[in-house]
Amino acid sequence: MTTYFFVAASEKFLTFEEPLEEILKERTRNFKENKKEINFWLLKNPSFLKSSQFVDLTTKIPSPPAAVISTDKKFITFLKLRLEFVAVGEFEFPNAEITDPFKVE
């Protein structure tokens, strides 16, 4: 089982109103320089948010949603502190409802 951690907000907030692109580019550059495998992804309208465990969470996120998911809890905590107005969560994969953590609608 793999645990995925995430921050989620409206797509507009994550992609236009916050400097997320700059953060992700810098992190990608750093990972490549250090020959580390990428462990974070930006997903627009991720399917995993539609699972029953996130019903309460998704009512607080304007549509369409977007999320940054990662296997690195510290990175997601950093994003939560940096971006402030985001929802956070985690899920185990595989599970009965989430068949693909990277699937988008």
C-alpha positions, 0 to 999 in steps of 0.5 A: 500500500502507498499513502498519498498526501494532498492539498486541494483547492479550486483549479483557479486558485492553485494555477492562477492565483498562487505561485504554485507553478514556480514552486513545482518547477523549482522542485522538479529542477532540484529532483533532476539535479539530484537524480531523485524520482519525482514524487509529486503531481498536479492533477486538475479535477482529480477523481480521487476527490469523488470518493466517499471519504472526501465528501465533506472535504469536496463541499468546501472546494470550489469547482473545478478542483485541482490537487497536488498529490505526493508520497512526501508528507513533508512537502504537502505540509510545506504547501499547506503552510505556503498556500494557506487556503487549501484543504489537505488529506491523505489516502491509501492506495489501492483501495476499493473506491480509488482505482487510480490515484492519477485519474482525472475527470 
